[in-house]
Amino acid sequence: MQYIIERLNDVPSDTWRWFSTLSRDEWMIVLAAVTFLGFLCMRGFGSRSSY
């Protein structure tokens, strides 16, 4: 259990370290993916006629 807690505590620093190593092209891919996911979330998953 202690191992799992330690790994979860390391996630933010590991994620930040990964983002720091991205090149310009990789940042564009991340931006496109996040924009696409945001568009899908704003669009919604249902039909307007079902409201």
C-alpha distance matrix in Angstrom:
0.0 3.8 5.4 5.3 6.4 8.8 10.0 10.8 12.6 14.6 15.9 18.9 20.1 19.8 21.7 24.3 24.8 25.4 27.9 29.6 30.5 32.2 36.0 38.5 38.7 35.0 35.0 37.8 35.7 32.8 35.4 37.0 33.8 32.7 36.3 36.5 33.3 34.6 37.9 36.4 34.5 37.7 39.8 37.8 37.2 40.0 43.7 45.7 48.0 45.3 45.1
3.8 0.0 3.8 5.5 5.1 6.2 8.7 10.0 10.6 12.5 14.6 17.4 18.0 18.1 20.4 22.6 22.9 24.1 26.6 27.9 28.9 31.0 34.7 37.4 37.9 34.3 34.2 37.2 35.5 32.4 35.0 37.0 34.0 32.8 36.4 37.0 33.9 35.1 38.6 37.4 35.5 38.5 40.9 39.1 38.9 41.7 45.5 47.3 49.8 47.3 46.9
5.4 3.8 0.0 3.8 5.5 5.2 6.2 8.7 9.9 10.7 12.7 15.9 16.3 15.7 18.1 20.6 20.5 21.3 24.1 25.5 26.2 28.2 31.9 34.7 35.1 31.4 31.6 34.7 32.8 30.0 32.8 34.7 31.7 30.8 34.6 35.0 32.1 33.6 37.0 35.9 34.3 37.5 39.7 38.1 37.8 40.8 44.5 46.6 49.1 46.7 46.6
5.3 5.5 3.8 0.0 3.8 5.4 5.1 6.2 8.6 9.9 10.8 14.1 15.4 14.7 16.5 19.3 19.8 20.2 22.7 24.6 25.4 27.0 30.7 33.2 33.5 29.7 29.8 32.6 30.6 27.7 30.4 32.0 28.9 28.0 31.6 31.9 28.9 30.4 33.7 32.4 30.8 34.0 36.1 34.4 34.1 37.1 40.8 42.8 45.4 43.0 42.8
6.4 5.1 5.5 3.8 0.0 3.8 5.5 5.1 6.2 8.7 10.2 12.7 14.1 14.4 16.1 18.4 19.3 20.3 22.4 24.0 25.4 27.1 30.9 33.3 33.9 30.2 29.8 32.7 31.1 27.9 30.3 32.3 29.4 28.0 31.5 32.2 29.1 30.1 33.7 32.7 30.7 33.6 36.1 34.5 34.5 37.4 41.1 42.8 45.5 43.1 42.6
8.8 6.2 5.2 5.4 3.8 0.0 3.8 5.5 5.1 6.4 9.0 11.5 11.9 12.1 14.6 16.5 16.8 18.2 20.6 21.8 23.0 25.2 28.9 31.5 32.3 28.8 28.5 31.7 30.3 27.2 29.7 32.0 29.3 28.0 31.7 32.6 29.8 30.9 34.5 33.7 32.0 34.9 37.4 36.1 36.3 39.5 43.1 44.8 47.7 45.5 45.0
10.0 8.7 6.2 5.1 5.5 3.8 0.0 3.8 5.4 5.1 6.5 9.9 10.5 9.8 12.0 14.5 14.8 15.5 18.1 19.6 20.5 22.4 26.1 28.8 29.3 25.6 25.6 28.7 27.0 24.1 26.8 28.8 26.1 25.1 28.8 29.5 26.8 28.2 31.7 30.9 29.4 32.5 34.8 33.6 33.7 37.0 40.6 42.5 45.3 43.2 43.0
10.8 10.0 8.7 6.2 5.1 5.5 3.8 0.0 3.8 5.4 5.3 8.1 10.1 10.1 11.2 13.7 15.0 15.6 17.5 19.5 20.9 22.3 26.1 28.3 28.9 25.2 24.7 27.6 26.0 22.8 25.2 27.2 24.4 23.0 26.6 27.4 24.5 25.5 29.1 28.3 26.5 29.5 32.0 30.7 30.9 34.1 37.7 39.4 42.3 40.2 39.7
12.6 10.6 9.9 8.6 6.2 5.1 5.4 3.8 0.0 3.8 5.6 7.0 8.2 9.5 11.1 12.7 13.9 15.5 17.2 18.5 20.3 22.2 25.9 28.2 29.2 25.7 24.9 28.1 27.0 23.6 25.8 28.3 25.8 24.1 27.6 28.9 26.2 26.8 30.5 30.1 28.2 30.8 33.6 32.6 33.2 36.4 39.9 41.4 44.4 42.4 41.7
14.6 12.5 10.7 9.9 8.7 6.4 5.1 5.4 3.8 0.0 3.8 5.8 5.6 6.1 8.5 10.2 10.6 12.3 14.4 15.5 17.0 19.1 22.8 25.4 26.4 23.0 22.5 25.8 24.7 21.6 24.1 26.6 24.3 23.0 26.6 27.9 25.6 26.5 30.1 29.9 28.4 31.1 33.8 33.0 33.6 37.0 40.5 42.1 45.2 43.5 42.9
15.9 14.6 12.7 10.8 10.2 9.0 6.5 5.3 5.6 3.8 0.0 3.8 5.6 5.1 5.9 8.5 9.8 10.4 12.2 14.2 15.6 17.1 20.9 23.1 23.8 20.3 19.7 22.8 21.5 18.3 20.8 23.1 20.7 19.4 23.0 24.2 21.8 22.8 26.4 26.1 24.7 27.5 30.1 29.4 30.0 33.4 36.9 38.5 41.6 40.0 39.5
18.9 17.4 15.9 14.1 12.7 11.5 9.9 8.1 7.0 5.8 3.8 0.0 3.8 5.5 5.1 6.1 8.6 9.9 10.6 12.3 14.6 16.0 19.6 21.5 22.7 19.4 18.2 21.4 20.7 17.2 19.1 21.9 19.9 18.1 21.6 23.3 21.0 21.5 25.2 25.4 23.9 26.2 29.1 28.7 29.8 33.3 36.6 37.9 41.2 39.7 39.0
20.1 18.0 16.3 15.4 14.1 11.9 10.5 10.1 8.2 5.6 5.6 3.8 0.0 3.8 5.4 5.1 6.1 8.6 9.9 10.5 12.7 14.8 18.4 20.7 22.3 19.2 18.2 21.8 21.4 18.2 20.3 23.3 21.7 20.2 23.6 25.5 23.6 24.2 27.8 28.3 27.0 29.2 32.1 32.0 33.1 36.6 39.9 41.2 44.6 43.2 42.5
19.8 18.1 15.7 14.7 14.4 12.1 9.8 10.1 9.5 6.1 5.1 5.5 3.8 0.0 3.8 5.5 5.1 6.2 8.7 9.9 11.0 13.1 16.8 19.5 20.5 17.2 16.9 20.4 19.5 16.7 19.4 22.0 20.1 19.3 22.9 24.3 22.6 23.8 27.2 27.4 26.5 29.1 31.7 31.5 32.3 35.9 39.2 40.8 44.1 42.8 42.4
21.7 20.4 18.1 16.5 16.1 14.6 12.0 11.2 11.1 8.5 5.9 5.1 5.4 3.8 0.0 3.8 5.4 5.1 6.3 8.7 10.2 11.3 15.0 17.2 18.1 14.6 14.0 17.3 16.4 13.3 15.8 18.4 16.6 15.5 19.1 20.6 19.0 20.0 23.5 23.8 23.0 25.4 28.0 28.0 29.0 32.6 35.8 37.4 40.7 39.5 39.2
24.3 22.6 20.6 19.3 18.4 16.5 14.5 13.7 12.7 10.2 8.5 6.1 5.1 5.5 3.8 0.0 3.8 5.4 5.1 6.2 8.9 10.4 13.9 15.9 17.5 14.6 13.3 16.8 16.8 13.7 15.6 18.8 17.7 16.3 19.5 21.6 20.3 20.8 24.3 25.2 24.3 26.3 29.1 29.5 30.9 34.5 37.5 38.7 42.2 41.3 40.7
24.8 22.9 20.5 19.8 19.3 16.8 14.8 15.0 13.9 10.6 9.8 8.6 6.1 5.1 5.4 3.8 0.0 3.8 5.5 5.1 6.6 9.3 12.8 15.5 17.2 14.3 13.8 17.6 17.5 15.0 17.4 20.4 19.4 18.7 21.9 23.8 22.8 23.7 27.0 27.8 27.3 29.4 32.0 32.5 33.6 37.3 40.4 41.8 45.2 44.3 43.9
25.4 24.1 21.3 20.2 20.3 18.2 15.5 15.6 15.5 12.3 10.4 9.9 8.6 6.2 5.1 5.4 3.8 0.0 3.8 5.4 5.4 6.9 10.7 13.5 14.4 11.2 11.3 14.9 14.3 12.1 14.9 17.5 16.3 16.2 19.5 21.1 20.2 21.6 24.6 25.3 25.2 27.5 29.8 30.3 31.2 35.0 38.0 39.6 43.0 42.1 42.0
27.9 26.6 24.1 22.7 22.4 20.6 18.1 17.5 17.2 14.4 12.2 10.6 9.9 8.7 6.3 5.1 5.5 3.8 0.0 3.8 5.4 5.5 9.0 11.0 12.5 9.5 8.5 12.2 12.2 9.7 12.0 15.0 14.4 13.8 16.8 18.8 18.3 19.2 22.2 23.4 23.2 25.1 27.6 28.4 29.7 33.5 36.3 37.6 41.1 40.5 40.2
29.6 27.9 25.5 24.6 24.0 21.8 19.6 19.5 18.5 15.5 14.2 12.3 10.5 9.9 8.7 6.2 5.1 5.4 3.8 0.0 3.8 5.7 8.5 10.9 13.2 11.0 10.1 13.8 14.6 12.7 14.5 17.7 17.6 17.0 19.7 22.0 21.8 22.4 25.4 26.8 26.6 28.3 30.9 31.9 33.4 37.0 39.8 41.0 44.6 44.1 43.6
30.5 28.9 26.2 25.4 25.4 23.0 20.5 20.9 20.3 17.0 15.6 14.6 12.7 11.0 10.2 8.9 6.6 5.4 5.4 3.8 0.0 3.8 6.6 9.8 11.6 9.4 9.9 13.5 13.8 12.7 15.1 17.8 17.7 18.0 20.6 22.5 22.6 23.7 26.4 27.6 27.9 29.8 32.0 33.1 34.2 38.0 40.7 42.2 45.7 45.2 45.1
32.2 31.0 28.2 27.0 27.1 25.2 22.4 22.3 22.2 19.1 17.1 16.0 14.8 13.1 11.3 10.4 9.3 6.9 5.5 5.7 3.8 0.0 3.8 6.7 8.0 5.7 6.2 9.7 10.2 9.4 11.8 14.3 14.5 15.1 17.5 19.3 19.8 21.0 23.4 24.8 25.4 27.1 29.2 30.4 31.6 35.4 37.9 39.4 42.8 42.6 42.6
36.0 34.7 31.9 30.7 30.9 28.9 26.1 26.1 25.9 22.8 20.9 19.6 18.4 16.8 15.0 13.9 12.8 10.7 9.0 8.5 6.6 3.8 0.0 3.8 5.5 5.2 6.2 8.8 10.1 10.6 12.3 14.4 15.5 16.5 18.2 20.0 21.2 22.3 24.2 25.9 27.0 28.4 30.2 31.8 33.2 36.8 39.1 40.5 43.9 44.0 44.1
38.5 37.4 34.7 33.2 33.3 31.5 28.8 28.3 28.2 25.4 23.1 21.5 20.7 19.5 17.2 15.9 15.5 13.5 11.0 10.9 9.8 6.7 3.8 0.0 3.8 5.5 5.1 6.4 8.9 10.0 10.5 12.5 14.4 15.4 16.4 18.5 20.1 20.9 22.4 24.6 25.8 26.7 28.5 30.5 32.1 35.6 37.6 38.7 42.3 42.6 42.6
38.7 37.9 35.1 33.5 33.9 32.3 29.3 28.9 29.2 26.4 23.8 22.7 22.3 20.5 18.1 17.5 17.2 14.4 12.5 13.2 11.6 8.0 5.5 3.8 0.0 3.8 5.4 5.1 6.5 8.9 9.9 10.7 12.6 14.5 15.4 16.7 18.7 20.0 21.2 23.0 24.6 25.8 27.1 29.1 30.4 33.9 35.8 37.2 40.6 41.0 41.3
35.0 34.3 31.4 29.7 30.2 28.8 25.6 25.2 25.7 23.0 20.3 19.4 19.2 17.2 14.6 14.6 14.3 11.2 9.5 11.0 9.4 5.7 5.2 5.5 3.8 0.0 3.8 5.3 5.1 6.3 8.6 9.9 10.7 12.4 14.2 15.4 16.7 18.3 19.9 21.3 22.7 24.3 25.8 27.4 28.5 32.1 34.4 35.9 39.3 39.4 39.7
35.0 34.2 31.6 29.8 29.8 28.5 25.6 24.7 24.9 22.5 19.7 18.2 18.2 16.9 14.0 13.3 13.8 11.3 8.5 10.1 9.9 6.2 6.2 5.1 5.4 3.8 0.0 3.8 5.4 5.0 6.0 8.5 9.8 10.5 12.0 14.1 15.3 16.2 18.1 19.9 20.9 22.2 24.0 25.8 27.3 30.9 33.1 34.3 37.9 38.0 38.0
37.8 37.2 34.7 32.6 32.7 31.7 28.7 27.6 28.1 25.8 22.8 21.4 21.8 20.4 17.3 16.8 17.6 14.9 12.2 13.8 13.5 9.7 8.8 6.4 5.1 5.3 3.8 0.0 3.8 5.4 5.0 6.1 8.6 9.9 10.4 12.1 14.2 15.1 16.3 18.4 19.9 20.8 22.2 24.4 25.9 29.4 31.3 32.5 35.9 36.4 36.5
35.7 35.5 32.8 30.6 31.1 30.3 27.0 26.0 27.0 24.7 21.5 20.7 21.4 19.5 16.4 16.8 17.5 14.3 12.2 14.6 13.8 10.2 10.1 8.9 6.5 5.1 5.4 3.8 0.0 3.8 5.4 5.1 6.2 8.6 9.8 10.5 12.3 14.1 15.3 16.6 18.4 19.9 21.0 22.8 23.9 27.5 29.5 31.1 34.4 34.7 35.1
32.8 32.4 30.0 27.7 27.9 27.2 24.1 22.8 23.6 21.6 18.3 17.2 18.2 16.7 13.3 13.7 15.0 12.1 9.7 12.7 12.7 9.4 10.6 10.0 8.9 6.3 5.0 5.4 3.8 0.0 3.8 5.5 5.2 6.1 8.5 9.9 10.6 12.1 14.1 15.4 16.5 18.2 19.9 21.3 22.6 26.2 28.6 30.1 33.5 33.5 33.6
35.4 35.0 32.8 30.4 30.3 29.7 26.8 25.2 25.8 24.1 20.8 19.1 20.3 19.4 15.8 15.6 17.4 14.9 12.0 14.5 15.1 11.8 12.3 10.5 9.9 8.6 6.0 5.0 5.4 3.8 0.0 3.8 5.5 5.3 6.0 8.5 10.0 10.4 12.1 14.3 15.3 16.3 18.1 20.0 21.8 25.3 27.4 28.4 32.0 32.2 32.1
37.0 37.0 34.7 32.0 32.3 32.0 28.8 27.2 28.3 26.6 23.1 21.9 23.3 22.0 18.4 18.8 20.4 17.5 15.0 17.7 17.8 14.3 14.4 12.5 10.7 9.9 8.5 6.1 5.1 5.5 3.8 0.0 3.8 5.6 5.1 6.1 8.6 9.8 10.4 12.4 14.3 15.3 16.3 18.5 20.0 23.4 25.2 26.5 29.9 30.3 30.6
33.8 34.0 31.7 28.9 29.4 29.3 26.1 24.4 25.8 24.3 20.7 19.9 21.7 20.1 16.6 17.7 19.4 16.3 14.4 17.6 17.7 14.5 15.5 14.4 12.6 10.7 9.8 8.6 6.2 5.2 5.5 3.8 0.0 3.8 5.5 5.1 6.2 8.6 9.9 10.7 12.4 14.3 15.4 16.8 17.8 21.5 23.7 25.4 28.7 28.7 29.1
32.7 32.8 30.8 28.0 28.0 28.0 25.1 23.0 24.1 23.0 19.4 18.1 20.2 19.3 15.5 16.3 18.7 16.2 13.8 17.0 18.0 15.1 16.5 15.4 14.5 12.4 10.5 9.9 8.6 6.1 5.3 5.6 3.8 0.0 3.8 5.4 5.1 6.0 8.5 9.9 10.5 12.1 14.1 15.4 17.1 20.7 23.0 24.3 27.8 27.7 27.6
36.3 36.4 34.6 31.6 31.5 31.7 28.8 26.6 27.6 26.6 23.0 21.6 23.6 22.9 19.1 19.5 21.9 19.5 16.8 19.7 20.6 17.5 18.2 16.4 15.4 14.2 12.0 10.4 9.8 8.5 6.0 5.1 5.5 3.8 0.0 3.8 5.5 5.0 6.1 8.7 9.9 10.4 12.1 14.3 16.4 19.7 21.5 22.4 26.0 26.4 26.2
36.5 37.0 35.0 31.9 32.2 32.6 29.5 27.4 28.9 27.9 24.2 23.3 25.5 24.3 20.6 21.6 23.8 21.1 18.8 22.0 22.5 19.3 20.0 18.5 16.7 15.4 14.1 12.1 10.5 9.9 8.5 6.1 5.1 5.4 3.8 0.0 3.8 5.4 5.1 6.3 8.7 9.9 10.5 12.5 13.9 17.3 19.2 20.6 24.0 24.3 24.6
33.3 33.9 32.1 28.9 29.1 29.8 26.8 24.5 26.2 25.6 21.8 21.0 23.6 22.6 19.0 20.3 22.8 20.2 18.3 21.8 22.6 19.8 21.2 20.1 18.7 16.7 15.3 14.2 12.3 10.6 10.0 8.6 6.2 5.1 5.5 3.8 0.0 3.8 5.4 5.1 6.2 8.7 9.9 10.8 12.1 15.7 18.2 19.7 23.1 22.9 23.1
34.6 35.1 33.6 30.4 30.1 30.9 28.2 25.5 26.8 26.5 22.8 21.5 24.2 23.8 20.0 20.8 23.7 21.6 19.2 22.4 23.7 21.0 22.3 20.9 20.0 18.3 16.2 15.1 14.1 12.1 10.4 9.8 8.6 6.0 5.0 5.4 3.8 0.0 3.8 5.4 5.1 6.1 8.5 10.0 12.3 15.6 17.8 18.7 22.3 22.2 21.8
37.9 38.6 37.0 33.7 33.7 34.5 31.7 29.1 30.5 30.1 26.4 25.2 27.8 27.2 23.5 24.3 27.0 24.6 22.2 25.4 26.4 23.4 24.2 22.4 21.2 19.9 18.1 16.3 15.3 14.1 12.1 10.4 9.9 8.5 6.1 5.1 5.4 3.8 0.0 3.8 5.5 5.2 6.0 8.6 11.1 14.0 15.6 16.3 19.9 20.4 20.3
36.4 37.4 35.9 32.4 32.7 33.7 30.9 28.3 30.1 29.9 26.1 25.4 28.3 27.4 23.8 25.2 27.8 25.3 23.4 26.8 27.6 24.8 25.9 24.6 23.0 21.3 19.9 18.4 16.6 15.4 14.3 12.4 10.7 9.9 8.7 6.3 5.1 5.4 3.8 0.0 3.8 5.5 5.1 6.2 7.8 11.1 13.2 14.7 18.1 18.1 18.5
34.5 35.5 34.3 30.8 30.7 32.0 29.4 26.5 28.2 28.4 24.7 23.9 27.0 26.5 23.0 24.3 27.3 25.2 23.2 26.6 27.9 25.4 27.0 25.8 24.6 22.7 20.9 19.9 18.4 16.5 15.3 14.3 12.4 10.5 9.9 8.7 6.2 5.1 5.5 3.8 0.0 3.8 5.5 5.3 7.6 10.8 13.4 14.5 18.0 17.5 17.2
37.7 38.5 37.5 34.0 33.6 34.9 32.5 29.5 30.8 31.1 27.5 26.2 29.2 29.1 25.4 26.3 29.4 27.5 25.1 28.3 29.8 27.1 28.4 26.7 25.8 24.3 22.2 20.8 19.9 18.2 16.3 15.3 14.3 12.1 10.4 9.9 8.7 6.1 5.2 5.5 3.8 0.0 3.8 5.5 9.0 11.2 12.9 13.0 16.8 16.9 16.1
39.8 40.9 39.7 36.1 36.1 37.4 34.8 32.0 33.6 33.8 30.1 29.1 32.1 31.7 28.0 29.1 32.0 29.8 27.6 30.9 32.0 29.2 30.2 28.5 27.1 25.8 24.0 22.2 21.0 19.9 18.1 16.3 15.4 14.1 12.1 10.5 9.9 8.5 6.0 5.1 5.5 3.8 0.0 3.8 6.8 8.7 9.8 10.4 14.0 14.5 14.4
37.8 39.1 38.1 34.4 34.5 36.1 33.6 30.7 32.6 33.0 29.4 28.7 32.0 31.5 28.0 29.5 32.5 30.3 28.4 31.9 33.1 30.4 31.8 30.5 29.1 27.4 25.8 24.4 22.8 21.3 20.0 18.5 16.8 15.4 14.3 12.5 10.8 10.0 8.6 6.2 5.3 5.5 3.8 0.0 3.7 5.9 8.2 9.4 12.8 12.3 12.3
37.2 38.9 37.8 34.1 34.5 36.3 33.7 30.9 33.2 33.6 30.0 29.8 33.1 32.3 29.0 30.9 33.6 31.2 29.7 33.4 34.2 31.6 33.2 32.1 30.4 28.5 27.3 25.9 23.9 22.6 21.8 20.0 17.8 17.1 16.4 13.9 12.1 12.3 11.1 7.8 7.6 9.0 6.8 3.7 0.0 3.8 7.1 9.6 12.3 11.3 12.3
40.0 41.7 40.8 37.1 37.4 39.5 37.0 34.1 36.4 37.0 33.4 33.3 36.6 35.9 32.6 34.5 37.3 35.0 33.5 37.0 38.0 35.4 36.8 35.6 33.9 32.1 30.9 29.4 27.5 26.2 25.3 23.4 21.5 20.7 19.7 17.3 15.7 15.6 14.0 11.1 10.8 11.2 8.7 5.9 3.8 0.0 3.7 6.6 8.7 7.5 9.0
43.7 45.5 44.5 40.8 41.1 43.1 40.6 37.7 39.9 40.5 36.9 36.6 39.9 39.2 35.8 37.5 40.4 38.0 36.3 39.8 40.7 37.9 39.1 37.6 35.8 34.4 33.1 31.3 29.5 28.6 27.4 25.2 23.7 23.0 21.5 19.2 18.2 17.8 15.6 13.2 13.4 12.9 9.8 8.2 7.1 3.7 0.0 3.8 5.4 5.6 7.7
45.7 47.3 46.6 42.8 42.8 44.8 42.5 39.4 41.4 42.1 38.5 37.9 41.2 40.8 37.4 38.7 41.8 39.6 37.6 41.0 42.2 39.4 40.5 38.7 37.2 35.9 34.3 32.5 31.1 30.1 28.4 26.5 25.4 24.3 22.4 20.6 19.7 18.7 16.3 14.7 14.5 13.0 10.4 9.4 9.6 6.6 3.8 0.0 3.8 5.4 5.8
48.0 49.8 49.1 45.4 45.5 47.7 45.3 42.3 44.4 45.2 41.6 41.2 44.6 44.1 40.7 42.2 45.2 43.0 41.1 44.6 45.7 42.8 43.9 42.3 40.6 39.3 37.9 35.9 34.4 33.5 32.0 29.9 28.7 27.8 26.0 24.0 23.1 22.3 19.9 18.1 18.0 16.8 14.0 12.8 12.3 8.7 5.4 3.8 0.0 3.8 5.6
45.3 47.3 46.7 43.0 43.1 45.5 43.2 40.2 42.4 43.5 40.0 39.7 43.2 42.8 39.5 41.3 44.3 42.1 40.5 44.1 45.2 42.6 44.0 42.6 41.0 39.4 38.0 36.4 34.7 33.5 32.2 30.3 28.7 27.7 26.4 24.3 22.9 22.2 20.4 18.1 17.5 16.9 14.5 12.3 11.3 7.5 5.6 5.4 3.8 0.0 3.8
45.1 46.9 46.6 42.8 42.6 45.0 43.0 39.7 41.7 42.9 39.5 39.0 42.5 42.4 39.2 40.7 43.9 42.0 40.2 43.6 45.1 42.6 44.1 42.6 41.3 39.7 38.0 36.5 35.1 33.6 32.1 30.6 29.1 27.6 26.2 24.6 23.1 21.8 20.3 18.5 17.2 16.1 14.4 12.3 12.3 9.0 7.7 5.8 5.6 3.8 0.0
